[in-house]
Amino acid sequence: MEPMPEQSPHHAYPDHWEADVVLRDGGTARIRPITTDDAERLVSFYEQVSDESKYYRFFAPYPRLSDRDVHRFTHHDYVDRVGLAVTIGGEFIGTVRYDRINEQGRPASAPADEAEVAFLVQDAHQGRGVASALLEHIAAVARERGIRRFAAEVLPANNKMIKVFRDGGYTQRRSFEDGSVHLTLDLEPTEKSLAVQRGREQRAEARSVQRLLAPGSVAVIGTGRTPGGVGRTVLRNLLASGYTGRAYAVNRAFDEGLATLDGVPAHRSLGEIDEQVDLAVIAVPAHRVPEAVADCGEHGVQGLVVLSAGYAERGAEGRELQRELVRQARSYGMRIIGPNAFGIINTAESVRLNASLAPESPARGRIGLFTQSGAIGIALLSGLHRRGAGLSSFISAGNRADVSGNDFLQYSFEDPDTDVALLYLESLGNPRKFNRLARRTAAVKPVVVVKGARHSGSTPPGHAVPVSRIPDATVSALMRQAGVIRVDTVTEMVDAGLLLAGQPLPAGPRVAILGNSESLGLLTYDACLAEGLRPRPPIDLTTAASPQDFRDALAEALADGTCDAVIVTAIPWVGENGEAETGDGQVLAAALHKAVAGGSAKPVAVVHVEIGGLAEALAAASSTAAPRPRTVTPAADRPQVATTTLPTDPARSTAPATREASPAPATREASPAPATREASPAPATREASPAPDADPATPAPEAATGPGRIPAYPAAERAVRALAEAVKYAQWRRQAAVPGKIPEFLDDTIDEPGAAALIEEQLATAPDPRGRALTHDEARELLGRYGIDVRPTLPAPDPGAAVAAAARLGYPVALKTTAPHLRHRADLGGVRLDIADEEALRRAYGELTDLLGKPAELLPVVQAMAPRGVDTVVRASIDAAAGAVLSFGLAGAPSELLGDTAHRLVPATDRDAAELIRSIRAAPVLFGWRGSAPVDTAALEELLLRLSRLVDDHPEVVSVALEPVVVAPHGLTVLGASVRLAPPPARSDLGPRRLPNY
């Protein structure tokens, strides 16, 4: 190839090409453009590449780079000649370069749209996904510079490089010419290339979290010389958890003669440790953290947990310190949990890691927990512990400067030890990505989220992330669309997590209620109705019921095909002396466990009042709280949980000898039955996937062989709310198994190129570079390209013009104002309907101007009357963080005053459109409420799909409002439309993989 010309001075350094990426093994690296200052780095890099790799790159022995080569490979114009490097610790580990060429393969400039591309990766870093990441980024750069194809010459023996091109997902052509493989890649992203990119992203980010949670060795930097303090506490907790790896105490203030501390090696720095340390927990003052991070990076530490405070939570200065901390750690290939973190826990038997400030490691279970707040993390750990639940993993991310809830979802998706993911979030750094990851994870396991800072209108202290301006109600609706179980409190999170981790998903909303308290049964019944469930009349076993009676009634309910779930209510028994007996919870628990021992496919929950030991005993045979084979926690400090063999006769020794002594009937015949209750049989099998089996190589928890954990609740409302969330989630899972579609008929009635031309023309003539609002006629024309017909309006600046407009449109007509302060305000008298003739029109015009003001202020228009129907409003808008959102509600008070509006992310499918109009509280109005005629919801769904398609095809359409949309029994009419165009916001979810930089 001929030498390239000097770098053009007209193109500045493109710093937006810089990116931090996660490699295949979970380590991080930085990708950036190569500059003229990189000559020494390039030479050093090339010297560390093997002769074989050099041969594959240059097709001949090439032991060293000449000065001419170094100049050529470091001087670029960033348009026709571009070079990118992957760096760790400031040194190159891989490079890629493209040179624009013409049809003859010679150097060229635009408009030539093809480039020759070549890669080189250090042998020590091959297999880490370096070349794959470089291909994604150099392809994005090339597309930005107008290059549409890459050409590459590869030796047939260079299988690794051929595989990189083949597996990229791009459309490619291959031929064998002159002893080499000639590859041509079309750089336009495809569905396959995007899937490949996201698959690599998932595996890499999951692996990066896994490396943090399962280190082979841990160093606690900042361990105090005396008991107490953060570092010493973490070390103590690490040892008390029975950590299976190697632990080290590090403090530069240690005496030189100090060899051990708390039984582990003590060192003044990481450099004194003879082996590599995988994880460092940093507990030193903030001003000493950079020194500790540098020490970690220089000695090959893979990840950091930074407990130190004094960062973004302290304001702008701290925020800059936090950003520098992340930059420094990533430059060494390390990921960070924190700063201001509470720590991490992994209860896997092969790890047993408690690198946190939690004094007691939770029991081993199948719930994964992520929190952005240390205080909330403490509360959740305590709540789960009290309820007898265990965890698979726990991350308290603090300021969440690097590892985030998105990373935790990536890890939870493929973690075989996690059945339920619980997340407490105060901010969403990348809402688009969160919804995508949550939808994928929720398809295989439940995701329960509590969102803090919902109404503050600002980012919580310490969270330097983009702020989404969409209302919290919209955020909640979008989470629901993704299958996320959104709850309001951490108590509700624990309640839902316990049920989902220990019980199968319900096949429907039908609930059987049984127990020994008529009042508690009625409270449960009412709570079910309030949550939208369909309860059967409660079965009152009477206060004389024995555990055997509970067992028989539960077994009968589980076998009954007319219910999908069972709630058992229990109060203390009354003994023969008339006193309440509260200490026989273990016996009742044993009876209930025996009833479900047959492997029921229905969830069971227990509501109890002051029955001692019941919750603990129900949790004993738990998939979320398996007894640990070994622990260093003193027995006196452990919660007392029953784990003994279940008795063969669960009947209480103090129970009445006969049931006949009780005057209460065996069943409550007077209980009201819900009107909507149906008797259709429940499916024989659960549609959702069962929890993964335990690893046979490790000691199996009780849940692997015994009955599942039965969650217990102290109030009926809490149990029912958790069950209702499980019902909705199970329904979402069943629907998600068969995705919705975008009807093909839309393609035949949509003029996408014509709309694109109109948008380009309007933006080109916009006086404001931030965009412009379209006029009524312009909006009509654009919407018409997508088959959305807006009824025309004609201006009426005076009565004569109004009469002429009505004659043109045909009577009857409507006369209305379009002034901004009166728009859509029929209640203020600005709209006159069903005007039948000229006389009535002139009279209405005079009344309107006399009441509200001069025509120049009111801007009146005349419009032909539409068929009577239900007034609705349809909107679409683009939020820079969350993406395009489609909204629907009834016009007027329902949506504006009561907030009764439904939302879905764009692009919407046929199922999304159907759910959108049915999910508002006022939906019965559309379906024949109180004897009215049902409206044409099929036409309404089509309108929603067309609008969704418009904003999805053209991101320049940043806002659309169709109001009102009158939906009649046959067809609909769009009476008003407003459209705003603007340069589209940047899409962070479509470019090459990169870690966020906040």
N, C-alpha and C positions, 0 to 999 in steps of 0.2 A: 504494500500500500504506500502511496506517495505521502511525504511529510505534510502535515497540516499547516495552514497559515497561522500567523500570530493571533492571539486572543483578541477579539474585537473589544474595543473600549466602550461600546454602546450598550452592553448588557451587564447590569450590576449582578453582584453575587445573589443568587436566588435562595435566600434563607428559608423560604417556605418549603423547600425541598428537604430540609433537615427533619429527621424523624428518629425517635427511639422505637425499637421493635423488640418483640420477644421471640427468641429463636426456638427451634424445635425442642431443645432440652430444658427450656424454661429460663435460661439466662437472657440477659438483655444486651443489646448492642446499639450503636448509633450509626445511622446512615446519613451521609452529607455529601455535598458536591466536593470534588477534588479541586484544590486551588494551587496557585503557583508556589505557595509556602510549603507544599507537601513533598517536595523533592526528596528530602532525607527520609521521610516516612516511607515513601514509595520504594526507595532503594533498599531500606531495611526489610520491608515486607517481602520484596522479591528475593532477597537472599535466604529467606526462611521457607521458600517454596521449593518443593522437590524437583529434581530434574525431569521426572516423568510429567508432573503437572505443567512445567514450562514447555515441554515438548507438545503436550496436548494444546497449549495455548497458541504456540507459534509454528507448529507443524515441523519443527526442526530443533536440534539442540540449541539452547539459548541461555548460556550460563549466567550472563549478567546483562543489565541494561546499559546501553551507551548513554552519553550525555544527550545525544539527539533524541533517544527514546524517552529519557526522563523529561526533557522539555516538552515533547509531544504529548506525553501522558499527563502532564500537569498544567498545560495551557489549553483552555477551552473558551469558546465563546458562549456556552450555555444555550445555544440554539441549534447549530448544525453539528457541534462537537460537544459532547457532555460526558463527564466521568463522575461516577459516584463511588464512594468508599464506605465500607463497614469498619467501624473502629470499636475497640475495647481498650480502656485505659489510654486512650489517645493514639494508639497504634493501629495500623491497618491490619485487618484479617481477611479482607476480600475486596475486590474491585470489579466494576463493570464499566463499559464504555460503549457509546454509540457514535457513529460517524454517518451523517446523511450522505446518501449516494443517489446517482441517477440510474436510468435504466441500463446503462453500460457498466454500472458498478464503480463509477469514478466519483470523487468528492463533489458534492453539489450543495446548493442552498435551496430554500423554498422557491417555487412551490413543489419541489421534489418531496415525495411523502414516504420514502423508504430509507432505512438506515441499517448499517451493518453493526452487529452487536457482538461483544466478546466478554467473557467472564474469567476471573482468576481468583481462586480461594486457597488460602493456606491449608496445607494438608492436615495440620493439627485441628483445624476447624471444619473440615469437610464432614458431612453427615449431620450438621447442626441446622440445616435449612438456610444457610447464608445465601446461596445462589438463588433459591426460591424467593427470598425476601427482596433481593436485589432486582430480580426480574419484575416483580410487582411494581417496584418504585421506578425503575428505569422506563417501564412501559407507560406509567402515568406521566412521567416527564416528557416522553416522546409524544404522547397524545396532546399534551399542553402545547408543544412546539409544532404541531401540525403533521407529525409523522404517524402514518397509519399501519406500517408494516415493518417488521424486523426481518433481516436476513442473517443467517449464521452458517458458518462452515465448521463442521465438527468431525474429527477423526472417528471412524467406526468403533475403535476401541475405547473411546471416551464415553462409556456407558452412563456415568453419573451425569454428565452434562446433557446427553440426549434425553435422559429421564427428566431432568429439570424442565426442558422445553415441552416434552410430551405430557407431563403431568400438570402443566400450568393451566390447562382448560381452555386455552385460546384456539381458535380455528387455525389449523396449520397444514402446510403441504411439505412433502419430503421427497427428495430425489438423491440419487447417488451419482456424483460427478467427479471425475478426475481423482478418484481414490478417497473422497471425503463425502460426508452426508451434508447435503444442502437443505437447510430448513428455512421455511418462510412462515412467519407468524402474523396473523391479522390481530392488531392490538385492540380492536373494539371489544370491550368487555362482553362476555357471554354469560348466560345463566350458569353454564358449567364452570367458567373461570371464577365467577363470584362465589359459587359453592365451594370450589377448591380453596379459594382464599379464606373463606370463613371457617372451613374445616381445619385448615392449618392454624388459624388464629385460635380456634377453640382448643386444639390439642396443646399448643404452645403455652397459652395462658393458664390452662388447667395444670400443666406440668410445672409452671412457675410457682403456683400456689402449693402444689404437692411437695415441691422441694422445700418450701418454708415449713410445712406441717410435718414432714417426715425427715428431719436431718439426722445424719449419722453422728454428728457431734455438735455441741452447743457451747459457746463461750459467753459468759455474762460479763460484759465490760462495765466496770463501775461497781463491782462487788465491794461492799464496805468491809473494813477490817474488824468492825464490831457489829454485834447483832443489831438488827433494825436497818432502816433505809431501804430504798427501792431495789437496788441491785442485790443486796443480801437476801431480801424477801423472795425475789424471783429465783435465786439459786436454791433457797430452802424449798420452795414449792416444786421446783424442777426435780430435786432429789426425792421429795416426799411422794411424788407421783409414780416413782419407780421407773424413771426414764431409762430406756434400754440402750441408749447411746453413751458417748463419752462426754463428760461435762468438764468445763474449765472455769476457774475464777480469774478475772483479769482486772488489775488496777495498777496504774503506774506508780501509785503511792505505797504499794506493798514493800515491806522490808526485803532486802536481797536474800536474807536467810529463810524467808517464809516459803515452805515447799508445798503445803496443802492448806486448804481452808474448807471446813465442813466435810472433810474426807475426799475432796477433789483437788487436782493439781492447781496451784496458784502461780500466776505469772504476771510480770509487769507489763508485758505487751504480747500481741499475737505472734510476733516474730520469735518468741522463746518457745512456742509450741512446736513440737517436732512433726506434727501431722496437719493436714488441711482441716480447717474448721468450716463446717457447712453453714451454720447459722450463728449470728451474733446478736445478742440482746443488749442494746445500748442503754445504760441508765446513768448517764453523766450529765452535768449541766450543759445547756444548749451551746455555750461558747466553746465547749470542748468536743462537741459532736463531730465537727469536720475532721479533727485530728483522728478520732476513733474510726470514722468512715474510711479515711485514707489508709489507715493501718489495716482495716479489713480488706479493702480492695487490693492492696499490694500483696496480701497473703492468701488470695483466692477464696475468700468467703463468698458464699453463693447468695445469701439473703440477710436482711436486717429487720429486727423488730426494735423500733426506736420508741422508748418509753418517755424520753425527755420531753418536757413542755417548754413553752417560750417561743412558739412559732406563730403561725397565722392567726391563732386565737388571740394574739396580743396586738394585732393591727397591721398596718402596711409594712413596717419594718420587719416584723416577724414573718409576714407573708413572703417577703423577698428572701429571708433566711431559709424558709421552707422550700422555695423553688430552687435555691442553690443546693440544698441538701439532696433533693431529687436528682438534679443534674449531676452532682458529684457521685452519687451512688450508681446511677445508670451508666456513667462513664466507665465504671469498673464492671459492668454487667450484672449488677445486683438490683434486686427489687426490695422495696421498703414497705413494711407495715407500720403506719404511724405518719408523722411523729405524734406525741401525746397519746400513745396507744395504751391499752390496758394489758395486751398480750395475746397469746395464742395457746390453744389446747388441742391435742389430738389424743383420743382415748384408745386408738387401735392397740391391740395387745402387743403388736410388734414394735410399737413406738412408745406409748405411754408418756406423752410430752405435756407438761404443764409449765410453759414459759410465760407465765402471767402473774398478776398480783392476786389472783383468786387463791385463797388459803387452802382450799380443798379441791382436788381434781374431781369433776363430775363422773358419775358412773358411765360405763361404756354403753352407748345406745346408738340409735339410728337417726338422730336429729342433728342436722348441721345448723350452726347459728353464726350469723354475722351481724355485727353492730357497729355503728359509727360513734357510739357514746360509751365511755367507760362506765358511767353511772348506770345507764340502762343495761349494759352488759352484766354488771353486778346483780341488778334486780332480776334479770332473766335467769342467770345461773342459779340464784337463790330460789326463784319460783319453780324452776324445773326440778331442783333438788328436793324441795318440799313435797312436790307431787310425785316423787319417785321416778322421775324421767331421767334418761341418760342422753349423752351427746356423742356424736361421732367426731365432730370438730367444732372449734370455736375460734373466731377471729374478732378482736376488737380493734378496729382500724384507726381510732382517734381522728386526726385531721384528714385522714384518707387522701394523703398527698400522692400515693401511687396505687397500691393494691386497693381495689374498690369492690363494691357489691357486684359489679359485672364480672370481675375476676372470680369471685366466690361462686357465682352462677356457673361459670365455665367449669370450675372444679367440681361442683355438686352434680352437674349433669352426668359426669362419667364416674363419680366416686361410688363404688359398689357398697360402701359402708353407710351411705346416706340415703334415707328414704324420703325425708322431708327437709326442705330448706327454709329456715326462718331468717328474715332480714329486718333489722331496724335501720331505716335510712333517714337521714336528714336532708340529703341533697342527691340529685341525680346528675352526675357529670355528663353523661351521654344518654339521654332518654331514648333516642332511637335505638341504640344498641341494647339498652336495658330491655326494651319491649321485645326485641328480636330474640335475645337470649332467654328471657323469661318465658316466652311462648314455646321455645324449643324444650326448655327444661320442664315446664309444666305439662308437656305432653307425655312425660314419663314419670314424673314425681311432683308432688305438690310444692308450690312456692307460696309462703305466707309472708306478707309484708306489712309492717307498720311504718307509716311515713310521718316523721316529725317535722316541725317547722312548716306546717301546712298553710298557716294564715299570716305568717310574719311579713311576707312580701320581700324578704331579703335572704341572702345566703347565711346560714348559721356561722357563727364565729369559727374561724379555722378552716372553712371549706371554700377554697378559692376555685369555684366552678362557675360555668355559665349559668345564668338564672333564666329559667323558663317563665314566660309571662302568662301561660295558660292557667286558668283557675284550677283549684284543687279538685273540684268535682269532675273536671275534664280529665285530669291525671288519673283519678280513680276509675273512670269509665274506660280509659285506654288500658289500664292495668287489667281490668276485668276482661277486656277483649283479648288480652294476651294470656288469659288463664290464671293470672295472679290472684290469690286470695288476699284481698285488701281488708285489713281490720283496723280498728281505731286505737286500740290500746295494747300494751304489752301483755296484759292479763288475757285479752282475747287471743293474742298470738299463741300464748302457752296453751290455752284451752283448745284451740284448733289444732295445734301441733300434736298434742297428746292423742287426740282422736285419730288424726290422719296417720300417725306413726304406728298406732297399735291396732287399728281396725280396718276392715275392707271398706271400699267405697260403696255407698248405697246405690242401688239400682233405680231408685226413684224417691219421691217425697213422702211416701206413705209410712206413717210411724205408729207402732204399737207402744202403748204405755201401760205398765203394770207396776204394782207396789202395794205396800201395806198402809198407805195413807190416802184417803179420799181427797183431802185438801191439797196435798202435794201433787197428786195426779191431775187435779183440775188446774193448778198453776202451770203444770207442764203442758197440759192440753192447750190452754190459752196462749202460752208462749209459742207453741208450734204454729197456731193460727197466725199469730203476729209476724212470724218469720216466713210465712208463705208455704209452710208444710201442710200435709193433709193427715192429721192425727185420727186414729181410730178412737172410739170411746174408751177411756181408761178402765183397766181391769183392777178392781179393788180386792186385794187378797185379804183384807182386814188386818187389824193390828195383832191378831192372834197367829198370823202366818209364820210358819217355820222356814228355815233355810231350804228345806226340802220342797216346800210349797213354791218358794221363789224359783228353785231349780226347775220344777215341773212346768210352771207357767212360762218361764223364759224359753225352755225347750219347745213348748207348744207354739209360742210366738215365732221362734226362729223357723219352725217348720211350716208356718202359715204363709201361703203364697200371696195373701192380700196385704202384706206389709213389707217394707223395704229396710226398716231399721227398728230397733227396740230401745226404749228408755226405761230403765228400772228405777223406781223411786223407793226410798227406804228411810224409815224413822226408827229410833230405838224401840225395842220390844218392851212391853210392860210385864214385869214379872208377877208371880203369884202374890207378892206382898204389896203390889200396886206401884212399885218404884220402877223408873225407867232403867233398862239395862243397856249400857253403851259399849261394853267391852267385848262383844262377840262379833266384831266385824270380820275377823279372820274366818270364822265358820261360814258366814254368809258369802264371803269372797270365794271360799272353796266350792260352795254350791253353785255359784254363778259360773265359775271357771269350768266346772263339770258340764254345765248346760251347753257351753259353747265349745266343748272339747271335740265335738264331732266335726269341726272345721266349717262352721257356718260362714256363708258368704254375705251375711248382714252385719252391719256395725251395731255394737251394743255400748250404751253409755249408762252410767249410774249417777243418780242424784240422791244424795244422802244428807241427813241432818244429824250431826253429833253422834255418829256411830264410830266409836273408837277403833282404830286400827284398820278400818275398811279400805280407805284409799291406799294405804301402804300394802295391804295384802293383795288388793287388786293389781297393784303395780309389780308384785313379786315375780310373776311369770311374764316378763315383759320383753318385747323386742326393742324397747327404748331404755330399759334399765336392767341390763343383764348383770348379775353379780360377777365381780371381777375375780379371776382365779387367785391373784396375789395382790396385796396392797400393803403399804407401809403405814396407813392411817391407823392410829390406835383404836382398838375396839370401842373404847369409851366415847370416842368422838364420832363414831359412825352412826347414821340413822338406823334404828331398829326396823328391819324389813323382814316380814315372814317369808321363809324359803323352805319350810318343812314340807314333808309329803302330805298331800291332801288326805283328810280322813275319809274312810269308806262310808261313814254315816255322818253327814254334815248336820244332822238335826241337833239343836241345842239341848243340852241336858236340863236346862231350866225352862224349856218351852212347855206350854200347856200340853197335857197328854192327849187331848182330843180337840178337834176343831169345833165340835158341836156346842162347846160351851160359849162360843161367841155368837151374839145375836146378829152380827152383821152378815149380809149376803156375800156369797163368794164372788159375785160380779156386780158392778155398778150398772144397773139397768137404766137409771135415770140420767146417765151422762149424755150430754148432747153429742150428736154425730154431725160432722161437717157435711154441708150440702154437696160439696164437690167430690166427696170420697168415692172412688171407684173400686171395683173388686177384681180388676184385671190381675192375673198372676204375675208375680215378679220373675225376671229372668233367672234361669237356673244357675248361671255362672256370672261372676263379676267380670265386667268388661275391661276394667283397668288391670294393668300388670301387677302381679303380686310382688311383694318385697323380695329382693335378692336373697338367696340362701346365704348362710354364714359360711365363711371359708373353712373347709374341713381340716385345714392344717393348723387352725388355732382352736383353743377351747371354745366350744359352742355355747352361746347364751341359751337360757331356758326357752326363749321363744322359738328356737330352732326345732324343738321337739314337743313342747307343751303348748297350752292354749295361749292366745295372744293377750296382750295387756288390755284390760278393760279400764278406760279412763273414768275417774270419779270426779264429781263436781259438787260444790257446796250449795249451788242454787240452780233451780230449773232453767232460768233464763240463760245462764252460761252454757249449760249442756246443750240446750236447743239451738242456741246461736252457733255453736261449734258444729253441730249436726247440719244445720242449714247451709253453712259454708261448704261442708263436705258434699251435700246434695248438689249445690250449684257447680262445684268444681267437677264432680263426676259427670254431670250433664255436659259441661264444656269438653271434658275428655272424650266423651262419646261423639260429640259433634266434630271435634278437631280431627278425629280419626278419618273423617270424610270431608276434606276441605271444600269450602265454597268455590264457586267459579264466577268468572266474568263472562256474561252471555256473549256469544259470538255475533248476535244480530247487531250489536253496537257498532261493529266494524263497518257494516254496510251503510250506516247513516252518519258516519263521523268523517269530517274533512280535516284531518290533522295537519296536512301541509298548508291548507288555506288558513287555518287558525294561527299556525306559526308565522305565516307571512303578515297577518294582521297585527299580531303581537310585536313583531320586529318593527313594523312601520310605526306603530303607536309609541313604542319606547324610543325610537330614533328621533321622533319629533317632540318628545317630552321636554319641557323647559327645565324641569327639575331632574337631575340625574338619579334621584332616589325613587323615581317613578311617578305615576299619575293615575288619577281616577278617570275612568271612561265615562263619556256622556251616555245618556239613555240609548241613543241610536247606535253608538259604538258597541255598547254592551250587548244590545240585541243582535248585532251582526256577529260578534264573536261567539256568543252562546248558540246562535243558530247553526254555526259550523259543527256543533256537537249535538244537534237535534233538540236543543232546548228552545222552544218557541215562547218568546215574551210578547205578551199582548201590547200592541203599539199604543202610545199616548200622543196626543196632539196638543201643542201649547194653546192656551186661551187667554191672551193678555187683555182682552176686552170681551164684552158680551157678543159682539158680532163675530169675532173669531171663534168663540165657543160654539155659536150656532153653526158656523161653516164647518167646524170640526165634527160636530154631531151629524150633520148631513152627510159628511164623507164616511163616517164610521157606521152610521145607522143606529136608530133608536131601538131600545132604550140605552142610555149612556150613564156614566158616572162622572161627576164633577168633583175634583179633589185638588187640594193644595199640595205643592211639592217643596215648600220651604222647609229647611232642615229642622226647625223647631216644631213643625206641625206634621212632619212625615209620619205616616202610620199612626196618627192620633185621631182616630174617628171619634173618640170620646170628647174631643175639644170642638167638634162641629166642623172639621175641615174636610169631610167627605159627605157627598150627597149622592145617593144611589137611586137606581130605577127611575131616572128622569125620562118621561115618555114622549115629550114633544118640545117644540121651540118655546112655547109660553112657559112651561115648567122650568126649562133650562134658564131662561132669562130671569125668572123669579128666584131660582136657586142661586144664580150668580150674584144677584143683588143682595140676597140675604148673607151670602158668604162674605162679601166684601164689607158689608155694613157691620158684621159681627167681628171679623178678624183683621181687617185692614185693607190697604190698597192692593190692587192686582200685582204691582211691581214687588210688593213684599211677600205676597202669597204664592206667586208663580203657579197659578191654577192651570190644570190640564184636563182634557176630556178623554175618556176611555170607554170603549164599548163594554157593556155589562157581560159578566161571565156567568155561567150556570151556577146556581146556588150550591154550596158545599161547606166544607170545614176549612177555615183559614189556618194555614200552617206556614212555617218559616224554615227554609233550608239554607245552610251556610257552609262555606268551606274557607279555611284560613291556614296559613303556613306559619308555624312557630319555628324559629331558627333552631331551637334545641330539640323539640319533639317531632317536628315534621308537619306534614299536611294533615289536618283534622276535618272530618265531615261531621256536621251537627244537624239535628232535627228537633223540632218542637212545634207545639201549637202556637199560633201567633197571639200576641197580646199578653194578658196577665199570666197564663200558665207558664210561659217561658221567661217573660221579663220580670214578673213579680215573684213567682214561686221557684224559678230556676229549674223548671221541669223540661230539661233538654238532654238529649242523648248524644253521644259522641262515638265515632269510630275513626281509626287511622286509615288513611288513604295509602294504597288503593283498596277500595271496598269490594267485597265479593257479593254475589246474590244473597248469601246467607247474612252477611253484615247488613245489607240494606233492609232485609226482612226483620232482623233483630232490632235495627235502629228505630223503626217506627213502632215496634211493639214494646220497647223497653221504657218508654216514658210513662209516667203515672196516669196521664190523661189519655192513653191509647184506646180505652173503651169507646171514646167519642168517635173514633174512626171505624169502629166495628159494630155499629148499631146500638149504641147505648140508649136505654130507655125508649126503645121502639123506633129510633130514627133509622133512616136507610144507611146501610154500610156504604162507605165510599170506596173509590177505586184505588185500593192500596197497591195493586200491581203497577198502575201508572206512576204512583208515587215512588215505588222501589226503582222503576226504570229511570226516573228523574234523578234520584240519588246516585245511581250508577253512572249516568252520563256526566254529572257534575264531578264525581270522583275521578272519572277518566280524564276530564279536562285539566284539573289541577295536577294530576299525576303526569300527564303528557307534557304539560307546560308549567314548570315551576315558576315562571315569571308571573303567573296568575296567583298573586299572593293573598287575595281576598275576594270572595264572591258572596253576595247575600241575595237570595231570592225571597222577596217578601212583599205582599203575601202570595202564597201558592194556594189557590182555592181548589180543593180536591172534591169533586162531585161524585155521585154514584157511578158516572161513566166519564172517565177522563179527568183532566185537571187543567188549570189555567194559571200561568205565571203572570201576575199583574205588575210586579215591580222587580227590578234587578239593578244591583250596583256591583261594579267590578273594579278592582285596583290592580295595576300592573307595576312591577318593580324588578330590578335585577335580582335573580334568585339568590337566596342565602346559600352559603357553602354547605355541601353535604359531607359530613365527616364520616358517614357510614358507607360511602361508595368508593372511596379512594383506597390506596394500598394500606396494608396494616400499619398502624402506628399507635404508640401509647400516648395518651393525652398529656399535654403540658399546661397546667393551670397556673 
